[in-house]
Amino acid sequence: MKLLRTIRLDPSDTFVFERAAEPGEWAVSGAFVFWNADPAALEGKARSAFRSGFLGVETLGRSTLVQIVEADDSQRQAAVAMLAKQLVAHFGAPTLQDALAAAEEEFTFAASLCDHAADTLVAVHRTSEADGIHEAFRTLKPRNGPKPLRAFSFLEVTGEDEAPVETVDLIGMAGRDSK
């Protein structure tokens, strides 16, 4: 069977979301987190989480992308159990049995998104309509043939004693909450 795992291709999730999921967490859509929110009133990082974040079940952090991966039944059961515990602890599920049923539904839905090849990336775009929350999913598949160069790479430079010094205040950038 196939399930979704969070993936982090760059550090942007740590700036975009209040809490970023750790790479490699089992993931679900996570739209249920917003069941009692007014999406039109969401701002900044909460709005970003609503619009484009999958939910990592271990940290309850968000991930812009998830990866389709192979999973066995014991991994799925452990992921469902983890989400159920989170539903009781953080979302007011009345009993663990109720939470297990809800978590099972979330993972069944997540698995329904996995009818593509393993390693396919999936992104979500959420909107709020009069009849509820709508989700649209798109896939990003690796091309056949040579892989393009990464947007960022690190090269060892030999023979340049005085390289220009550039500084970026990542801490300062992380403190800004964009709307």
PLY file of the C-alpha trace (Angstrom):
ply
format ascii 1.0
element vertex 179
property float x
property float y
property float z
element edge 178
property int vertex1
property int vertex2
end_header
0.00 0.00 0.00
1.03 3.62 -0.37
0.72 6.51 2.06
1.89 10.11 2.30
5.02 11.29 4.09
6.07 14.88 4.61
9.07 16.10 2.66
11.08 19.29 2.94
12.96 20.30 -0.19
14.07 23.62 1.29
13.57 25.48 4.60
10.57 27.51 3.38
8.02 25.54 5.46
9.80 26.73 8.61
9.05 30.32 7.56
5.62 29.80 6.01
3.92 27.81 8.78
3.67 28.41 12.51
4.91 24.85 13.02
6.59 22.98 10.19
6.27 19.21 10.03
9.47 17.26 10.35
10.58 15.56 7.13
9.43 11.95 6.94
6.31 12.16 9.13
3.20 10.31 8.04
0.78 12.88 6.69
-2.89 13.46 6.08
-4.71 16.34 4.44
-5.51 17.90 7.80
-8.46 20.01 6.65
-10.33 18.86 9.78
-8.14 21.21 11.83
-10.10 24.12 10.34
-13.60 22.72 10.90
-14.43 25.37 13.50
-12.45 28.27 12.00
-13.55 31.07 9.75
-11.08 30.70 6.85
-11.80 34.26 5.71
-10.56 35.54 9.08
-7.30 33.57 9.01
-4.17 35.63 8.53
-0.46 35.10 8.07
0.87 31.65 8.87
-2.54 30.27 9.84
-3.85 31.31 6.42
-0.89 29.61 4.74
-1.56 26.42 6.70
-5.19 26.50 5.61
-4.42 27.16 1.96
-1.53 24.79 1.34
-0.49 22.67 4.31
-0.64 18.93 4.80
-0.66 17.82 8.45
2.21 15.76 9.86
0.60 13.42 12.38
3.48 13.29 14.85
4.21 17.00 15.36
0.91 18.41 14.01
3.15 20.59 11.88
2.47 21.53 8.29
4.22 20.58 5.07
3.71 22.16 1.66
4.58 18.91 -0.10
4.13 15.25 0.69
5.67 12.26 -1.03
3.91 9.05 -1.99
5.76 6.16 -0.36
5.30 2.44 0.10
4.05 1.42 3.55
3.17 -1.85 5.18
0.12 -2.58 7.32
1.97 -2.17 10.63
3.21 1.28 9.59
-0.31 2.30 8.62
-1.73 1.02 11.91
0.94 2.91 13.88
0.21 6.12 11.94
-3.54 5.77 12.52
-2.93 5.17 16.25
-0.67 8.25 16.45
-3.27 10.45 14.78
-6.00 9.05 17.04
-3.97 9.98 20.13
-3.50 13.49 18.71
-7.25 13.78 18.06
-7.98 12.99 21.72
-5.19 15.17 23.13
-5.55 18.23 20.90
-8.87 18.18 19.08
-11.42 17.08 21.66
-12.27 13.61 20.38
-14.60 12.17 23.05
-13.05 8.69 23.15
-10.07 6.89 21.70
-12.46 4.62 19.81
-14.09 7.64 18.13
-10.64 9.07 17.41
-9.48 5.79 15.85
-12.49 5.82 13.50
-11.78 9.43 12.48
-8.05 8.74 12.04
-8.87 5.70 9.91
-11.02 7.90 7.67
-8.21 10.46 7.33
-5.71 7.78 6.30
-8.18 6.15 3.92
-8.57 9.52 2.22
-4.78 10.09 2.21
-4.27 6.65 0.65
-6.80 7.52 -2.06
-4.41 10.27 -3.18
-1.65 7.70 -3.69
-2.71 6.13 -6.98
0.47 7.49 -8.58
3.98 6.06 -8.65
6.04 6.04 -5.46
8.14 9.20 -5.02
5.49 11.38 -6.66
5.07 14.65 -4.79
1.61 15.97 -3.94
0.55 19.55 -3.17
-2.81 20.80 -1.90
-4.75 24.01 -2.47
-7.64 24.61 -0.09
-10.47 27.11 -0.46
-13.52 27.92 1.60
-16.81 27.88 -0.29
-20.39 28.33 0.86
-20.82 24.57 1.11
-17.56 23.93 3.00
-13.86 23.48 2.49
-12.72 22.35 -0.96
-9.36 20.75 -1.64
-7.60 20.44 -4.98
-4.52 18.22 -5.24
-1.80 18.28 -7.86
1.08 15.93 -8.42
4.67 16.60 -9.30
6.36 13.63 -10.92
10.05 13.14 -11.64
10.91 13.44 -15.32
12.39 10.56 -17.21
15.93 11.14 -18.34
18.64 13.32 -16.84
17.69 15.17 -13.68
17.91 18.96 -13.82
20.36 20.72 -11.58
19.02 21.71 -8.18
18.12 25.34 -7.66
20.71 25.55 -4.89
23.94 23.61 -4.71
27.12 23.95 -2.74
30.41 23.92 -4.56
33.90 23.79 -3.21
35.85 26.73 -4.58
39.58 26.28 -4.87
42.02 29.11 -5.48
39.91 32.04 -4.36
41.41 33.47 -1.21
39.06 36.41 -0.89
35.50 35.50 -1.68
32.81 38.17 -1.26
31.05 38.00 2.09
27.27 38.03 2.07
25.08 37.71 5.13
21.42 36.92 5.36
19.45 37.41 8.59
17.36 34.20 8.51
16.31 34.66 12.14
14.96 38.12 11.32
13.18 36.80 8.26
11.59 34.00 10.29
10.21 36.53 12.77
8.22 38.34 10.11
4.67 37.11 9.73
3.59 37.72 6.15
-0.08 38.09 5.30
0 1
1 2
2 3
3 4
4 5
5 6
6 7
7 8
8 9
9 10
10 11
11 12
12 13
13 14
14 15
15 16
16 17
17 18
18 19
19 20
20 21
21 22
22 23
23 24
24 25
25 26
26 27
27 28
28 29
29 30
30 31
31 32
32 33
33 34
34 35
35 36
36 37
37 38
38 39
39 40
40 41
41 42
42 43
43 44
44 45
45 46
46 47
47 48
48 49
49 50
50 51
51 52
52 53
53 54
54 55
55 56
56 57
57 58
58 59
59 60
60 61
61 62
62 63
63 64
64 65
65 66
66 67
67 68
68 69
69 70
70 71
71 72
72 73
73 74
74 75
75 76
76 77
77 78
78 79
79 80
80 81
81 82
82 83
83 84
84 85
85 86
86 87
87 88
88 89
89 90
90 91
91 92
92 93
93 94
94 95
95 96
96 97
97 98
98 99
99 100
100 101
101 102
102 103
103 104
104 105
105 106
106 107
107 108
108 109
109 110
110 111
111 112
112 113
113 114
114 115
115 116
116 117
117 118
118 119
119 120
120 121
121 122
122 123
123 124
124 125
125 126
126 127
127 128
128 129
129 130
130 131
131 132
132 133
133 134
134 135
135 136
136 137
137 138
138 139
139 140
140 141
141 142
142 143
143 144
144 145
145 146
146 147
147 148
148 149
149 150
150 151
151 152
152 153
153 154
154 155
155 156
156 157
157 158
158 159
159 160
160 161
161 162
162 163
163 164
164 165
165 166
166 167
167 168
168 169
169 170
170 171
171 172
172 173
173 174
174 175
175 176
176 177
177 178
